Amino acid sequence: MKKIPIVSKGGELPRYQTSGSSGMDVRAYLPDGDLVLEPGDRYPVPTGLFFALPEGYEAQVRARSGLALKYGIGLPNGVGTIDSDYRGELKVLLINWGKEPFTIRSGDRIAQLVITRYETVEWEPVGTLDETVRGDGGFGSTGK
């Protein structure tokens, strides 16, 4: 298991809830009190977490399915990316797509964090691409 340096103002580190989890739950850090997200509101929720990912790794911030299903709480950008050279506080950009105000309290689990390895690429301009069976079929071309 890879060790990643982390500072937590809130005291609680992200953690896996089960042995089969790919994502670690991340909690809100709101020392000044609760935050209410009205329907349609977006807000970068602080977590109190600062970490240093090794080069070649990224952290993906993902919505918690239970919050999405029960309350309409999600991430407006789908998945957030934290790059290895970022050293600021992890803030989770949440949106309330629900119909009711949603209260976030310090310590609430607000998102999941998945650490993944990636590779960088260098583009190679060419005149044509190789042929495939699929070709240029997209947007549902492989079936329902």
RABEL-V334267 format. One line per field, one symbol per residue. ss: DSSP state (a for helix, b for strand, c for the rest). A space follows every 10 residues. Layout:
ss: ???
This chain:
ss: ccccbbbbcc ccccbccccc cccbbbbccc ccccbbbccc cbbbbbccbb bbccccbbbb bbccaaaaaa acbbcccccb bbcccccccc bbbbbbcccc cbbbccccbb bbbbbbbccc cccccccccc cccccccccc cccc
